[in-house]
Amino acid sequence: MKSKKILSLVSLMLVMVIALTACGGKEQPTQGEQLEQSEGPSEKTPSEGPAPAQILKYATESEPIGLDPHTITAAASIRIFRQIYDTLVDVDGDMNFIPELAESWDQPDDLTYIFKLKEGVKFHNGREMVAEDVKYSFERVLDPEVAAIGKSYYNMIDNMEIVDTYTIKFTLKEPFAPFLTNLTSLYGAIVPKEVVEENGNLMQVACGTGPFMLKEWIPDNKVILEKNPDYYEEGLPKLDGIEYYVMTDESTRIAAIRTGNVHLIKLPAQSISLLEGNKDVAIKPYQSNEYSFLGFNLDLDKFKDVRVRQAISLAVNRQEIIDLVYNGEATVTGFVTPAMGRWTIDYANEDLYQQNIEKAKKLMAEAGYPDGFETKIAVGLYDDIRATGEILQKQLEQIGIKASIENLESGQYVDAWSNRTHEMMAGRNGAGTDPNRAVAFFFSTKGSANVWGYSNPEVDALCDEGKVTVNEAEREEIYKKAQKIVLNDSPNIFMASPMEYFFQRTNIEGFEPSTFNAEKFDNIVIK
């Protein structure tokens, strides 16, 4: 599983009128290519000639906003560059650490990690990946000028030493329990220095070591990846490529999977009935590790008062959101989700999770807003979040809050998120695989994804304690205490952790999405 100040990309994307190429070496395609103009999935017999190329066609709901794994958090981008880049370490389905670019590692003491790299791994430009690339990648993430979203993931690194061509030693400033976990994140993807320097950044180009390479990107239409012929995992990927088609309208995606123009789409639970019983479409469910939230801009006076934020939490009927948005196929959650098991607290039974309109009105009056106020809820392109925003709009009317909905494109949404130009913002976040991400990354004062202006010294102290505590039982208590404090402060209102659903054509084999590795396409075969 891989999972995030970002420069505005909206103006950039609006002026992009040509396809974008990987590693600077591909011919640029013409504009205006459409899925309808290309062949849909076919099933030729041997008598009809050579078997068609193994190209997975995936219809997605939104456009990527950039391809830099160190600075971009948008899911529409991550789903693409997760196929392109690799990290030193990964996790298996049981959350055990496994090698990726690192062949092995050793930890001689609490501060030292020595990684032996796999030899012969090549970047997509043909150059071998070596220890110097690992050092450069983390130096880039830690460079304040880059504004990498994962900087706080790795700011405990004190020194990196190149031992030899394929060996690198990390020395930490202090013991840091989730260090290996953080190395599994794409925020620590290994990138080639020369490609960054040639292009200035990795927004419009991509050059990793992963199973697929960027071939072309036609804005507002599609992104095409092709098989990496030099991939270091023998026999993988089995596909020849992946084509991502942007179809913002759900009905268009459903029509495409029904007709066989695409192999794969993702839909919310309430859309299951639209494809259930179709003999050509299989449903692939899995429990997500994501949660929906309503975040507040704490620079605004009306949201600085914790009583207002608590009142909003008390006005929200989370079960209604689960029933209407997710067809009942979700779990009440906090920012440490049920999928994380023992690390989470029992949010569903917390007082602030029990809808209580009278208590909420009393808190609003105490805060100086007996008649409520006007505000805005920013939402992105996800169907479930837009639906959640509409339900929240109605629920908040009960305590006098009149909220209008701002429907933002992906680039606009990220700008509002990163620059804190929103008032309220509905969205989804991933909790990660370690509580340090779920708590410190989003809610410590210096957390890279704390875009709300939230700060609580007690939470900061607990995060500092938790990251150096090796004893798992003690860490559990530390992060549970931090969760209680954040819950009470309510910088975000947390709602639902949904089941997720892929819908695939039945001629697709080898795709088994899971909580911590939902889009692993290496083993897919098209029959």
Protein Blocks (a to p, Z undefined) as FASTA:
>chain_A
ZZdddddfklmmmmpcbdcdehhiaccddehiafklpccdddddfknopcdddddddddf
bdcfbjcfklpcbfklmmmmmmmpccfbdcdfkopacdfkbmbdcdfbfkbccddddehi
acfkopacdfklmmmmmmmmmmmklopaklmmmmmpfbdcdfblmbccdddfbdcfklmm
mmmpmklcccdfklmmmnopamlgccdfbfbdcfbdcehibccddddfkbfbghiafbfb
dcddddfblklmmmmmmnopambdcddfklmmmmgopakbccdddddfbdcdddddfkbm
klmpmklmmmmmmmpcfklmmmmmnnopacdddfbdfklommpccfklgmklpccfklmm
mmmmmnopanopaddddddfbfklmmmmmmmmmmmmmnopacddddddfklmmmmmmnop
afbdcddddebjbfklmmmmmmgmklmklcnopacfklmmmmmmmmmpmblklmmmmmmm
mmmmmmmnomaccfbdcdddddddfkbghiacdfklmbccklgccZZ
